[in-house]
Amino acid sequence: MHRTYTLKSPITKISVGFKLTYSGEPVYSIVHSDSVVLKESKLGVLRSDRDFTINLSLDSVSSQESVIDKYTLLHGKWLNCMT
């Protein structure tokens, strides 16, 4: 079985899992508070000149990095936001 890589939200309620199947198909799944929101689903790009949905390999995985963004909404409940 190939290793699944998991990325969690800052408060760890949401997690996204990613892996390559034995045939090199990229798949992902989403979990919220221990409940599956999206079962394992295919991921990839199919172009007229290249198929990026099968026979892929994973060269490396970088470490997680927190990103904090500040932005202003034009409409909605909050004017100034920070994620």
mmCIF file of the N, C-alpha and C atoms, coordinates in Angstrom:
data_MODEL
# 
_entry.id   MODEL 
# 
loop_
_atom_site.group_PDB 
_atom_site.id 
_atom_site.type_symbol 
_atom_site.label_atom_id 
_atom_site.label_alt_id 
_atom_site.label_comp_id 
_atom_site.label_asym_id 
_atom_site.label_entity_id 
_atom_site.label_seq_id 
_atom_site.pdbx_PDB_ins_code 
_atom_site.Cartn_x 
_atom_site.Cartn_y 
_atom_site.Cartn_z 
_atom_site.occupancy 
_atom_site.B_iso_or_equiv 
_atom_site.pdbx_formal_charge 
_atom_site.auth_seq_id 
_atom_site.auth_comp_id 
_atom_site.auth_asym_id 
_atom_site.auth_atom_id 
_atom_site.pdbx_PDB_model_num 
ATOM 1   N N  . MET A 1 1  ? 0.841   -1.181 0.000   1.00 0.00 ? 1  MET A N  1 
ATOM 2   C CA . MET A 1 1  ? 0.000   0.000  0.000   1.00 0.00 ? 1  MET A CA 1 
ATOM 3   C C  . MET A 1 1  ? 0.885   1.242  0.000   1.00 0.00 ? 1  MET A C  1 
ATOM 4   N N  . HIS A 1 2  ? 0.531   2.219  -0.789  1.00 0.00 ? 2  HIS A N  1 
ATOM 5   C CA . HIS A 1 2  ? 1.297   3.461  -0.829  1.00 0.00 ? 2  HIS A CA 1 
ATOM 6   C C  . HIS A 1 2  ? 0.955   4.335  0.370   1.00 0.00 ? 2  HIS A C  1 
ATOM 7   N N  . ARG A 1 3  ? 1.897   5.139  0.757   1.00 0.00 ? 3  ARG A N  1 
ATOM 8   C CA . ARG A 1 3  ? 1.716   6.024  1.903   1.00 0.00 ? 3  ARG A CA 1 
ATOM 9   C C  . ARG A 1 3  ? 0.729   7.128  1.580   1.00 0.00 ? 3  ARG A C  1 
ATOM 10  N N  . THR A 1 4  ? -0.136  7.454  2.550   1.00 0.00 ? 4  THR A N  1 
ATOM 11  C CA . THR A 1 4  ? -1.071  8.571  2.425   1.00 0.00 ? 4  THR A CA 1 
ATOM 12  C C  . THR A 1 4  ? -0.482  9.771  3.148   1.00 0.00 ? 4  THR A C  1 
ATOM 13  N N  . TYR A 1 5  ? -0.467  10.904 2.484   1.00 0.00 ? 5  TYR A N  1 
ATOM 14  C CA . TYR A 1 5  ? 0.002   12.152 3.077   1.00 0.00 ? 5  TYR A CA 1 
ATOM 15  C C  . TYR A 1 5  ? -1.213  12.952 3.500   1.00 0.00 ? 5  TYR A C  1 
ATOM 16  N N  . THR A 1 6  ? -1.195  13.491 4.708   1.00 0.00 ? 6  THR A N  1 
ATOM 17  C CA . THR A 1 6  ? -2.356  14.184 5.259   1.00 0.00 ? 6  THR A CA 1 
ATOM 18  C C  . THR A 1 6  ? -1.999  15.613 5.625   1.00 0.00 ? 6  THR A C  1 
ATOM 19  N N  . LEU A 1 7  ? -2.866  16.520 5.240   1.00 0.00 ? 7  LEU A N  1 
ATOM 20  C CA . LEU A 1 7  ? -2.742  17.931 5.582   1.00 0.00 ? 7  LEU A CA 1 
ATOM 21  C C  . LEU A 1 7  ? -3.932  18.304 6.444   1.00 0.00 ? 7  LEU A C  1 
ATOM 22  N N  . LYS A 1 8  ? -3.682  18.886 7.628   1.00 0.00 ? 8  LYS A N  1 
ATOM 23  C CA . LYS A 1 8  ? -4.759  19.237 8.556   1.00 0.00 ? 8  LYS A CA 1 
ATOM 24  C C  . LYS A 1 8  ? -4.915  20.744 8.662   1.00 0.00 ? 8  LYS A C  1 
ATOM 25  N N  . SER A 1 9  ? -6.159  21.162 8.906   1.00 0.00 ? 9  SER A N  1 
ATOM 26  C CA . SER A 1 9  ? -6.435  22.577 9.126   1.00 0.00 ? 9  SER A CA 1 
ATOM 27  C C  . SER A 1 9  ? -5.807  23.005 10.444  1.00 0.00 ? 9  SER A C  1 
ATOM 28  N N  . PRO A 1 10 ? -5.629  24.328 10.654  1.00 0.00 ? 10 PRO A N  1 
ATOM 29  C CA . PRO A 1 10 ? -4.986  24.790 11.900  1.00 0.00 ? 10 PRO A CA 1 
ATOM 30  C C  . PRO A 1 10 ? -5.667  24.282 13.169  1.00 0.00 ? 10 PRO A C  1 
ATOM 31  N N  . ILE A 1 11 ? -6.983  24.137 13.161  1.00 0.00 ? 11 ILE A N  1 
ATOM 32  C CA . ILE A 1 11 ? -7.644  23.623 14.368  1.00 0.00 ? 11 ILE A CA 1 
ATOM 33  C C  . ILE A 1 11 ? -7.918  22.118 14.254  1.00 0.00 ? 11 ILE A C  1 
ATOM 34  N N  . THR A 1 12 ? -7.351  21.472 13.263  1.00 0.00 ? 12 THR A N  1 
ATOM 35  C CA . THR A 1 12 ? -7.326  20.031 13.010  1.00 0.00 ? 12 THR A CA 1 
ATOM 36  C C  . THR A 1 12 ? -8.693  19.374 12.813  1.00 0.00 ? 12 THR A C  1 
ATOM 37  N N  . LYS A 1 13 ? -9.740  20.131 12.568  1.00 0.00 ? 13 LYS A N  1 
ATOM 38  C CA . LYS A 1 13 ? -11.054 19.529 12.322  1.00 0.00 ? 13 LYS A CA 1 
ATOM 39  C C  . LYS A 1 13 ? -11.181 18.993 10.903  1.00 0.00 ? 13 LYS A C  1 
ATOM 40  N N  . ILE A 1 14 ? -10.478 19.618 9.953   1.00 0.00 ? 14 ILE A N  1 
ATOM 41  C CA . ILE A 1 14 ? -10.547 19.219 8.555   1.00 0.00 ? 14 ILE A CA 1 
ATOM 42  C C  . ILE A 1 14 ? -9.197  18.645 8.147   1.00 0.00 ? 14 ILE A C  1 
ATOM 43  N N  . SER A 1 15 ? -9.231  17.505 7.458   1.00 0.00 ? 15 SER A N  1 
ATOM 44  C CA . SER A 1 15 ? -7.986  16.949 6.940   1.00 0.00 ? 15 SER A CA 1 
ATOM 45  C C  . SER A 1 15 ? -8.202  16.446 5.518   1.00 0.00 ? 15 SER A C  1 
ATOM 46  N N  . VAL A 1 16 ? -7.172  16.634 4.708   1.00 0.00 ? 16 VAL A N  1 
ATOM 47  C CA . VAL A 1 16 ? -7.181  16.180 3.320   1.00 0.00 ? 16 VAL A CA 1 
ATOM 48  C C  . VAL A 1 16 ? -6.062  15.160 3.176   1.00 0.00 ? 16 VAL A C  1 
ATOM 49  N N  . GLY A 1 17 ? -6.416  13.989 2.672   1.00 0.00 ? 17 GLY A N  1 
ATOM 50  C CA . GLY A 1 17 ? -5.431  12.934 2.457   1.00 0.00 ? 17 GLY A CA 1 
ATOM 51  C C  . GLY A 1 17 ? -5.119  12.797 0.976   1.00 0.00 ? 17 GLY A C  1 
ATOM 52  N N  . PHE A 1 18 ? -3.876  12.523 0.636   1.00 0.00 ? 18 PHE A N  1 
ATOM 53  C CA . PHE A 1 18 ? -3.441  12.360 -0.744  1.00 0.00 ? 18 PHE A CA 1 
ATOM 54  C C  . PHE A 1 18 ? -2.544  11.141 -0.846  1.00 0.00 ? 18 PHE A C  1 
ATOM 55  N N  . LYS A 1 19 ? -2.706  10.370 -1.928  1.00 0.00 ? 19 LYS A N  1 
ATOM 56  C CA . LYS A 1 19 ? -1.794  9.257  -2.198  1.00 0.00 ? 19 LYS A CA 1 
ATOM 57  C C  . LYS A 1 19 ? -1.836  8.919  -3.676  1.00 0.00 ? 19 LYS A C  1 
ATOM 58  N N  . LEU A 1 20 ? -0.853  8.145  -4.105  1.00 0.00 ? 20 LEU A N  1 
ATOM 59  C CA . LEU A 1 20 ? -0.834  7.569  -5.447  1.00 0.00 ? 20 LEU A CA 1 
ATOM 60  C C  . LEU A 1 20 ? -1.186  6.096  -5.308  1.00 0.00 ? 20 LEU A C  1 
ATOM 61  N N  . THR A 1 21 ? -2.092  5.593  -6.157  1.00 0.00 ? 21 THR A N  1 
ATOM 62  C CA . THR A 1 21 ? -2.419  4.173  -6.152  1.00 0.00 ? 21 THR A CA 1 
ATOM 63  C C  . THR A 1 21 ? -1.264  3.397  -6.773  1.00 0.00 ? 21 THR A C  1 
ATOM 64  N N  . TYR A 1 22 ? -1.357  2.067  -6.767  1.00 0.00 ? 22 TYR A N  1 
ATOM 65  C CA . TYR A 1 22 ? -0.300  1.241  -7.361  1.00 0.00 ? 22 TYR A CA 1 
ATOM 66  C C  . TYR A 1 22 ? -0.096  1.527  -8.838  1.00 0.00 ? 22 TYR A C  1 
ATOM 67  N N  . SER A 1 23 ? -1.175  1.957  -9.533  1.00 0.00 ? 23 SER A N  1 
ATOM 68  C CA . SER A 1 23 ? -1.045  2.276  -10.961 1.00 0.00 ? 23 SER A CA 1 
ATOM 69  C C  . SER A 1 23 ? -0.635  3.730  -11.187 1.00 0.00 ? 23 SER A C  1 
ATOM 70  N N  . GLY A 1 24 ? -0.305  4.447  -10.101 1.00 0.00 ? 24 GLY A N  1 
ATOM 71  C CA . GLY A 1 24 ? 0.159   5.821  -10.223 1.00 0.00 ? 24 GLY A CA 1 
ATOM 72  C C  . GLY A 1 24 ? -0.954  6.830  -10.398 1.00 0.00 ? 24 GLY A C  1 
ATOM 73  N N  . GLU A 1 25 ? -2.178  6.487  -9.973  1.00 0.00 ? 25 GLU A N  1 
ATOM 74  C CA . GLU A 1 25 ? -3.291  7.435  -10.048 1.00 0.00 ? 25 GLU A CA 1 
ATOM 75  C C  . GLU A 1 25 ? -3.319  8.285  -8.780  1.00 0.00 ? 25 GLU A C  1 
ATOM 76  N N  . PRO A 1 26 ? -3.329  9.620  -8.904  1.00 0.00 ? 26 PRO A N  1 
ATOM 77  C CA . PRO A 1 26 ? -3.434  10.465 -7.717  1.00 0.00 ? 26 PRO A CA 1 
ATOM 78  C C  . PRO A 1 26 ? -4.879  10.483 -7.218  1.00 0.00 ? 26 PRO A C  1 
ATOM 79  N N  . VAL A 1 27 ? -5.057  10.269 -5.914  1.00 0.00 ? 27 VAL A N  1 
ATOM 80  C CA . VAL A 1 27 ? -6.391  10.308 -5.296  1.00 0.00 ? 27 VAL A CA 1 
ATOM 81  C C  . VAL A 1 27 ? -6.319  11.109 -4.005  1.00 0.00 ? 27 VAL A C  1 
ATOM 82  N N  . TYR A 1 28 ? -7.467  11.657 -3.602  1.00 0.00 ? 28 TYR A N  1 
ATOM 83  C CA . TYR A 1 28 ? -7.533  12.406 -2.357  1.00 0.00 ? 28 TYR A CA 1 
ATOM 84  C C  . TYR A 1 28 ? -8.850  12.131 -1.657  1.00 0.00 ? 28 TYR A C  1 
ATOM 85  N N  . SER A 1 29 ? -8.931  12.449 -0.376  1.00 0.00 ? 29 SER A N  1 
ATOM 86  C CA . SER A 1 29 ? -10.154 12.315 0.404   1.00 0.00 ? 29 SER A CA 1 
ATOM 87  C C  . SER A 1 29 ? -10.177 13.429 1.444   1.00 0.00 ? 29 SER A C  1 
ATOM 88  N N  . ILE A 1 30 ? -11.379 13.747 1.922   1.00 0.00 ? 30 ILE A N  1 
ATOM 89  C CA . ILE A 1 30 ? -11.546 14.830 2.896   1.00 0.00 ? 30 ILE A CA 1 
ATOM 90  C C  . ILE A 1 30 ? -12.351 14.327 4.086   1.00 0.00 ? 30 ILE A C  1 
ATOM 91  N N  . VAL A 1 31 ? -11.872 14.654 5.294   1.00 0.00 ? 31 VAL A N  1 
ATOM 92  C CA . VAL A 1 31 ? -12.525 14.258 6.538   1.00 0.00 ? 31 VAL A CA 1 
ATOM 93  C C  . VAL A 1 31 ? -12.756 15.508 7.384   1.00 0.00 ? 31 VAL A C  1 
ATOM 94  N N  . HIS A 1 32 ? -13.938 15.599 8.009   1.00 0.00 ? 32 HIS A N  1 
ATOM 95  C CA . HIS A 1 32 ? -14.247 16.703 8.928   1.00 0.00 ? 32 HIS A CA 1 
ATOM 96  C C  . HIS A 1 32 ? -14.720 16.104 10.238  1.00 0.00 ? 32 HIS A C  1 
ATOM 97  N N  . SER A 1 33 ? -14.043 16.413 11.318  1.00 0.00 ? 33 SER A N  1 
ATOM 98  C CA . SER A 1 33 ? -14.386 15.912 12.657  1.00 0.00 ? 33 SER A CA 1 
ATOM 99  C C  . SER A 1 33 ? -14.621 14.401 12.654  1.00 0.00 ? 33 SER A C  1 
ATOM 100 N N  . ASP A 1 34 ? -13.703 13.653 12.087  1.00 0.00 ? 34 ASP A N  1 
ATOM 101 C CA . ASP A 1 34 ? -13.736 12.191 12.016  1.00 0.00 ? 34 ASP A CA 1 
ATOM 102 C C  . ASP A 1 34 ? -14.860 11.631 11.153  1.00 0.00 ? 34 ASP A C  1 
ATOM 103 N N  . SER A 1 35 ? -15.545 12.464 10.378  1.00 0.00 ? 35 SER A N  1 
ATOM 104 C CA . SER A 1 35 ? -16.575 12.007 9.450   1.00 0.00 ? 35 SER A CA 1 
ATOM 105 C C  . SER A 1 35 ? -16.080 12.229 8.022   1.00 0.00 ? 35 SER A C  1 
ATOM 106 N N  . VAL A 1 36 ? -16.193 11.210 7.192   1.00 0.00 ? 36 VAL A N  1 
ATOM 107 C CA . VAL A 1 36 ? -15.757 11.326 5.803   1.00 0.00 ? 36 VAL A CA 1 
ATOM 108 C C  . VAL A 1 36 ? -16.710 12.250 5.054   1.00 0.00 ? 36 VAL A C  1 
ATOM 109 N N  . VAL A 1 37 ? -16.160 13.319 4.490   1.00 0.00 ? 37 VAL A N  1 
ATOM 110 C CA . VAL A 1 37 ? -16.935 14.274 3.703   1.00 0.00 ? 37 VAL A CA 1 
ATOM 111 C C  . VAL A 1 37 ? -16.866 13.902 2.228   1.00 0.00 ? 37 VAL A C  1 
ATOM 112 N N  . LEU A 1 38 ? -15.690 13.493 1.784   1.00 0.00 ? 38 LEU A N  1 
ATOM 113 C CA . LEU A 1 38 ? -15.479 13.104 0.394   1.00 0.00 ? 38 LEU A CA 1 
ATOM 114 C C  . LEU A 1 38 ? -14.652 11.825 0.385   1.00 0.00 ? 38 LEU A C  1 
ATOM 115 N N  . LYS A 1 39 ? -15.246 10.736 -0.129  1.00 0.00 ? 39 LYS A N  1 
ATOM 116 C CA . LYS A 1 39 ? -14.519 9.476  -0.227  1.00 0.00 ? 39 LYS A CA 1 
ATOM 117 C C  . LYS A 1 39 ? -13.381 9.630  -1.220  1.00 0.00 ? 39 LYS A C  1 
ATOM 118 N N  . GLU A 1 40 ? -12.495 8.648  -1.222  1.00 0.00 ? 40 GLU A N  1 
ATOM 119 C CA . GLU A 1 40 ? -11.344 8.679  -2.113  1.00 0.00 ? 40 GLU A CA 1 
ATOM 120 C C  . GLU A 1 40 ? -11.789 8.988  -3.544  1.00 0.00 ? 40 GLU A C  1 
ATOM 121 N N  . SER A 1 41 ? -11.261 10.069 -4.106  1.00 0.00 ? 41 SER A N  1 
ATOM 122 C CA . SER A 1 41 ? -11.646 10.548 -5.431  1.00 0.00 ? 41 SER A CA 1 
ATOM 123 C C  . SER A 1 41 ? -10.414 10.768 -6.289  1.00 0.00 ? 41 SER A C  1 
ATOM 124 N N  . LYS A 1 42 ? -10.563 10.517 -7.575  1.00 0.00 ? 42 LYS A N  1 
ATOM 125 C CA . LYS A 1 42 ? -9.445  10.694 -8.502  1.00 0.00 ? 42 LYS A CA 1 
ATOM 126 C C  . LYS A 1 42 ? -9.092  12.169 -8.644  1.00 0.00 ? 42 LYS A C  1 
ATOM 127 N N  . LEU A 1 43 ? -7.824  12.409 -8.891  1.00 0.00 ? 43 LEU A N  1 
ATOM 128 C CA . LEU A 1 43 ? -7.295  13.752 -9.040  1.00 0.00 ? 43 LEU A CA 1 
ATOM 129 C C  . LEU A 1 43 ? -6.312  13.719 -10.195 1.00 0.00 ? 43 LEU A C  1 
ATOM 130 N N  . GLY A 1 44 ? -6.343  14.715 -11.045 1.00 0.00 ? 44 GLY A N  1 
ATOM 131 C CA . GLY A 1 44 ? -5.388  14.729 -12.148 1.00 0.00 ? 44 GLY A CA 1 
ATOM 132 C C  . GLY A 1 44 ? -5.850  15.628 -13.272 1.00 0.00 ? 44 GLY A C  1 
ATOM 133 N N  . VAL A 1 45 ? -5.008  15.756 -14.273 1.00 0.00 ? 45 VAL A N  1 
ATOM 134 C CA . VAL A 1 45 ? -5.279  16.610 -15.425 1.00 0.00 ? 45 VAL A CA 1 
ATOM 135 C C  . VAL A 1 45 ? -5.069  15.782 -16.690 1.00 0.00 ? 45 VAL A C  1 
ATOM 136 N N  . LEU A 1 46 ? -6.054  15.812 -17.568 1.00 0.00 ? 46 LEU A N  1 
ATOM 137 C CA . LEU A 1 46 ? -5.950  15.123 -18.852 1.00 0.00 ? 46 LEU A CA 1 
ATOM 138 C C  . LEU A 1 46 ? -5.918  16.181 -19.941 1.00 0.00 ? 46 LEU A C  1 
ATOM 139 N N  . ARG A 1 47 ? -4.763  16.273 -20.618 1.00 0.00 ? 47 ARG A N  1 
ATOM 140 C CA . ARG A 1 47 ? -4.593  17.248 -21.698 1.00 0.00 ? 47 ARG A CA 1 
ATOM 141 C C  . ARG A 1 47 ? -4.546  16.514 -23.028 1.00 0.00 ? 47 ARG A C  1 
ATOM 142 N N  . SER A 1 48 ? -4.677  17.246 -24.104 1.00 0.00 ? 48 SER A N  1 
ATOM 143 C CA . SER A 1 48 ? -4.638  16.612 -25.424 1.00 0.00 ? 48 SER A CA 1 
ATOM 144 C C  . SER A 1 48 ? -3.263  16.025 -25.733 1.00 0.00 ? 48 SER A C  1 
ATOM 145 N N  . ASP A 1 49 ? -2.209  16.593 -25.128 1.00 0.00 ? 49 ASP A N  1 
ATOM 146 C CA . ASP A 1 49 ? -0.855  16.106 -25.398 1.00 0.00 ? 49 ASP A CA 1 
ATOM 147 C C  . ASP A 1 49 ? -0.263  15.247 -24.282 1.00 0.00 ? 49 ASP A C  1 
ATOM 148 N N  . ARG A 1 50 ? -0.946  15.136 -23.124 1.00 0.00 ? 50 ARG A N  1 
ATOM 149 C CA . ARG A 1 50 ? -0.369  14.384 -22.000 1.00 0.00 ? 50 ARG A CA 1 
ATOM 150 C C  . ARG A 1 50 ? -1.456  13.997 -21.011 1.00 0.00 ? 50 ARG A C  1 
ATOM 151 N N  . ASP A 1 51 ? -1.315  12.818 -20.432 1.00 0.00 ? 51 ASP A N  1 
ATOM 152 C CA . ASP A 1 51 ? -2.256  12.303 -19.436 1.00 0.00 ? 51 ASP A CA 1 
ATOM 153 C C  . ASP A 1 51 ? -1.597  12.352 -18.063 1.00 0.00 ? 51 ASP A C  1 
ATOM 154 N N  . PHE A 1 52 ? -2.067  13.257 -17.211 1.00 0.00 ? 52 PHE A N  1 
ATOM 155 C CA . PHE A 1 52 ? -1.550  13.382 -15.844 1.00 0.00 ? 52 PHE A CA 1 
ATOM 156 C C  . PHE A 1 52 ? -2.529  12.776 -14.843 1.00 0.00 ? 52 PHE A C  1 
ATOM 157 N N  . THR A 1 53 ? -3.166  11.644 -15.227 1.00 0.00 ? 53 THR A N  1 
ATOM 158 C CA . THR A 1 53 ? -4.093  10.962 -14.332 1.00 0.00 ? 53 THR A CA 1 
ATOM 159 C C  . THR A 1 53 ? -3.624  9.556  -13.976 1.00 0.00 ? 53 THR A C  1 
ATOM 160 N N  . ILE A 1 54 ? -2.611  9.032  -14.672 1.00 0.00 ? 54 ILE A N  1 
ATOM 161 C CA . ILE A 1 54 ? -2.089  7.687  -14.403 1.00 0.00 ? 54 ILE A CA 1 
ATOM 162 C C  . ILE A 1 54 ? -0.575  7.669  -14.594 1.00 0.00 ? 54 ILE A C  1 
ATOM 163 N N  . ASN A 1 55 ? 0.029   6.614  -14.107 1.00 0.00 ? 55 ASN A N  1 
ATOM 164 C CA . ASN A 1 55 ? 1.476   6.391  -14.246 1.00 0.00 ? 55 ASN A CA 1 
ATOM 165 C C  . ASN A 1 55 ? 2.318   7.548  -13.693 1.00 0.00 ? 55 ASN A C  1 
ATOM 166 N N  . LEU A 1 56 ? 1.882   8.131  -12.608 1.00 0.00 ? 56 LEU A N  1 
ATOM 167 C CA . LEU A 1 56 ? 2.635   9.217  -11.974 1.00 0.00 ? 56 LEU A CA 1 
ATOM 168 C C  . LEU A 1 56 ? 3.495   8.650  -10.848 1.00 0.00 ? 56 LEU A C  1 
ATOM 169 N N  . SER A 1 57 ? 4.501   9.382  -10.471 1.00 0.00 ? 57 SER A N  1 
ATOM 170 C CA . SER A 1 57 ? 5.312   9.016  -9.315  1.00 0.00 ? 57 SER A CA 1 
ATOM 171 C C  . SER A 1 57 ? 5.529   10.262 -8.476  1.00 0.00 ? 57 SER A C  1 
ATOM 172 N N  . LEU A 1 58 ? 5.715   10.059 -7.183  1.00 0.00 ? 58 LEU A N  1 
ATOM 173 C CA . LEU A 1 58 ? 5.895   11.168 -6.250  1.00 0.00 ? 58 LEU A CA 1 
ATOM 174 C C  . LEU A 1 58 ? 7.383   11.287 -5.951  1.00 0.00 ? 58 LEU A C  1 
ATOM 175 N N  . ASP A 1 59 ? 7.986   12.407 -6.361  1.00 0.00 ? 59 ASP A N  1 
ATOM 176 C CA . ASP A 1 59 ? 9.419   12.612 -6.151  1.00 0.00 ? 59 ASP A CA 1 
ATOM 177 C C  . ASP A 1 59 ? 9.744   13.040 -4.727  1.00 0.00 ? 59 ASP A C  1 
ATOM 178 N N  . SER A 1 60 ? 8.936   13.960 -4.179  1.00 0.00 ? 60 SER A N  1 
ATOM 179 C CA . SER A 1 60 ? 9.220   14.448 -2.832  1.00 0.00 ? 60 SER A CA 1 
ATOM 180 C C  . SER A 1 60 ? 7.983   15.109 -2.240  1.00 0.00 ? 60 SER A C  1 
ATOM 181 N N  . VAL A 1 61 ? 8.029   15.283 -0.936  1.00 0.00 ? 61 VAL A N  1 
ATOM 182 C CA . VAL A 1 61 ? 6.958   15.970 -0.201  1.00 0.00 ? 61 VAL A CA 1 
ATOM 183 C C  . VAL A 1 61 ? 7.626   16.995 0.696   1.00 0.00 ? 61 VAL A C  1 
ATOM 184 N N  . SER A 1 62 ? 7.217   18.247 0.578   1.00 0.00 ? 62 SER A N  1 
ATOM 185 C CA . SER A 1 62 ? 7.806   19.298 1.413   1.00 0.00 ? 62 SER A CA 1 
ATOM 186 C C  . SER A 1 62 ? 7.135   19.323 2.780   1.00 0.00 ? 62 SER A C  1 
ATOM 187 N N  . SER A 1 63 ? 7.767   19.962 3.724   1.00 0.00 ? 63 SER A N  1 
ATOM 188 C CA . SER A 1 63 ? 7.188   20.075 5.054   1.00 0.00 ? 63 SER A CA 1 
ATOM 189 C C  . SER A 1 63 ? 6.043   21.090 5.045   1.00 0.00 ? 63 SER A C  1 
ATOM 190 N N  . GLN A 1 64 ? 5.151   20.949 6.016   1.00 0.00 ? 64 GLN A N  1 
ATOM 191 C CA . GLN A 1 64 ? 4.027   21.869 6.119   1.00 0.00 ? 64 GLN A CA 1 
ATOM 192 C C  . GLN A 1 64 ? 4.501   23.249 6.516   1.00 0.00 ? 64 GLN A C  1 
ATOM 193 N N  . GLU A 1 65 ? 3.786   24.250 6.033   1.00 0.00 ? 65 GLU A N  1 
ATOM 194 C CA . GLU A 1 65 ? 4.118   25.631 6.345   1.00 0.00 ? 65 GLU A CA 1 
ATOM 195 C C  . GLU A 1 65 ? 2.823   26.396 6.571   1.00 0.00 ? 65 GLU A C  1 
ATOM 196 N N  . SER A 1 66 ? 2.737   27.113 7.671   1.00 0.00 ? 66 SER A N  1 
ATOM 197 C CA . SER A 1 66 ? 1.546   27.911 7.953   1.00 0.00 ? 66 SER A CA 1 
ATOM 198 C C  . SER A 1 66 ? 1.552   29.179 7.104   1.00 0.00 ? 66 SER A C  1 
ATOM 199 N N  . VAL A 1 67 ? 0.372   29.540 6.599   1.00 0.00 ? 67 VAL A N  1 
ATOM 200 C CA . VAL A 1 67 ? 0.216   30.750 5.807   1.00 0.00 ? 67 VAL A CA 1 
ATOM 201 C C  . VAL A 1 67 ? -0.858  31.598 6.457   1.00 0.00 ? 67 VAL A C  1 
ATOM 202 N N  . ILE A 1 68 ? -0.558  32.854 6.707   1.00 0.00 ? 68 ILE A N  1 
ATOM 203 C CA . ILE A 1 68 ? -1.537  33.780 7.273   1.00 0.00 ? 68 ILE A CA 1 
ATOM 204 C C  . ILE A 1 68 ? -1.780  34.874 6.254   1.00 0.00 ? 68 ILE A C  1 
ATOM 205 N N  . ASP A 1 69 ? -3.027  34.979 5.822   1.00 0.00 ? 69 ASP A N  1 
ATOM 206 C CA . ASP A 1 69 ? -3.415  35.984 4.845   1.00 0.00 ? 69 ASP A CA 1 
ATOM 207 C C  . ASP A 1 69 ? -4.366  36.988 5.480   1.00 0.00 ? 69 ASP A C  1 
ATOM 208 N N  . LYS A 1 70 ? -4.208  38.242 5.126   1.00 0.00 ? 70 LYS A N  1 
ATOM 209 C CA . LYS A 1 70 ? -5.132  39.300 5.536   1.00 0.00 ? 70 LYS A CA 1 
ATOM 210 C C  . LYS A 1 70 ? -5.730  39.889 4.273   1.00 0.00 ? 70 LYS A C  1 
ATOM 211 N N  . TYR A 1 71 ? -7.043  40.051 4.259   1.00 0.00 ? 71 TYR A N  1 
ATOM 212 C CA . TYR A 1 71 ? -7.704  40.600 3.079   1.00 0.00 ? 71 TYR A CA 1 
ATOM 213 C C  . TYR A 1 71 ? -8.998  41.296 3.480   1.00 0.00 ? 71 TYR A C  1 
ATOM 214 N N  . THR A 1 72 ? -9.510  42.117 2.583   1.00 0.00 ? 72 THR A N  1 
ATOM 215 C CA . THR A 1 72 ? -10.741 42.863 2.800   1.00 0.00 ? 72 THR A CA 1 
ATOM 216 C C  . THR A 1 72 ? -11.797 42.394 1.814   1.00 0.00 ? 72 THR A C  1 
ATOM 217 N N  . LEU A 1 73 ? -12.990 42.091 2.336   1.00 0.00 ? 73 LEU A N  1 
ATOM 218 C CA . LEU A 1 73 ? -14.102 41.685 1.496   1.00 0.00 ? 73 LEU A CA 1 
ATOM 219 C C  . LEU A 1 73 ? -14.905 42.902 1.056   1.00 0.00 ? 73 LEU A C  1 
ATOM 220 N N  . LEU A 1 74 ? -15.411 42.859 -0.157  1.00 0.00 ? 74 LEU A N  1 
ATOM 221 C CA . LEU A 1 74 ? -16.266 43.948 -0.635  1.00 0.00 ? 74 LEU A CA 1 
ATOM 222 C C  . LEU A 1 74 ? -17.683 43.798 -0.115  1.00 0.00 ? 74 LEU A C  1 
ATOM 223 N N  . HIS A 1 75 ? -18.124 42.554 0.082   1.00 0.00 ? 75 HIS A N  1 
ATOM 224 C CA . HIS A 1 75 ? -19.472 42.259 0.568   1.00 0.00 ? 75 HIS A CA 1 
ATOM 225 C C  . HIS A 1 75 ? -19.395 41.148 1.594   1.00 0.00 ? 75 HIS A C  1 
ATOM 226 N N  . GLY A 1 76 ? -20.406 41.032 2.428   1.00 0.00 ? 76 GLY A N  1 
ATOM 227 C CA . GLY A 1 76 ? -20.465 39.914 3.359   1.00 0.00 ? 76 GLY A CA 1 
ATOM 228 C C  . GLY A 1 76 ? -20.476 40.364 4.799   1.00 0.00 ? 76 GLY A C  1 
ATOM 229 N N  . LYS A 1 77 ? -20.465 39.372 5.681   1.00 0.00 ? 77 LYS A N  1 
ATOM 230 C CA . LYS A 1 77 ? -20.589 39.632 7.111   1.00 0.00 ? 77 LYS A CA 1 
ATOM 231 C C  . LYS A 1 77 ? -19.350 40.322 7.685   1.00 0.00 ? 77 LYS A C  1 
ATOM 232 N N  . TRP A 1 78 ? -18.170 39.962 7.194   1.00 0.00 ? 78 TRP A N  1 
ATOM 233 C CA . TRP A 1 78 ? -16.927 40.514 7.724   1.00 0.00 ? 78 TRP A CA 1 
ATOM 234 C C  . TRP A 1 78 ? -16.233 41.377 6.664   1.00 0.00 ? 78 TRP A C  1 
ATOM 235 N N  . LEU A 1 79 ? -15.756 42.550 7.054   1.00 0.00 ? 79 LEU A N  1 
ATOM 236 C CA . LEU A 1 79 ? -15.030 43.414 6.148   1.00 0.00 ? 79 LEU A CA 1 
ATOM 237 C C  . LEU A 1 79 ? -13.557 43.006 6.061   1.00 0.00 ? 79 LEU A C  1 
ATOM 238 N N  . ASN A 1 80 ? -12.911 42.919 7.226   1.00 0.00 ? 80 ASN A N  1 
ATOM 239 C CA . ASN A 1 80 ? -11.497 42.544 7.286   1.00 0.00 ? 80 ASN A CA 1 
ATOM 240 C C  . ASN A 1 80 ? -11.378 41.098 7.762   1.00 0.00 ? 80 ASN A C  1 
ATOM 241 N N  . CYS A 1 81 ? -10.615 40.307 7.039   1.00 0.00 ? 81 CYS A N  1 
ATOM 242 C CA . CYS A 1 81 ? -10.473 38.874 7.348   1.00 0.00 ? 81 CYS A CA 1 
ATOM 243 C C  . CYS A 1 81 ? -9.017  38.511 7.487   1.00 0.00 ? 81 CYS A C  1 
ATOM 244 N N  . MET A 1 82 ? -8.762  37.479 8.273   1.00 0.00 ? 82 MET A N  1 
ATOM 245 C CA . MET A 1 82 ? -7.418  36.937 8.399   1.00 0.00 ? 82 MET A CA 1 
ATOM 246 C C  . MET A 1 82 ? -7.552  35.422 8.492   1.00 0.00 ? 82 MET A C  1 
ATOM 247 N N  . THR A 1 83 ? -6.822  34.717 7.641   1.00 0.00 ? 83 THR A N  1 
ATOM 248 C CA . THR A 1 83 ? -6.848  33.253 7.679   1.00 0.00 ? 83 THR A CA 1 
ATOM 249 C C  . THR A 1 83 ? -5.460  32.727 7.916   1.00 0.00 ? 83 THR A C  1 
# 
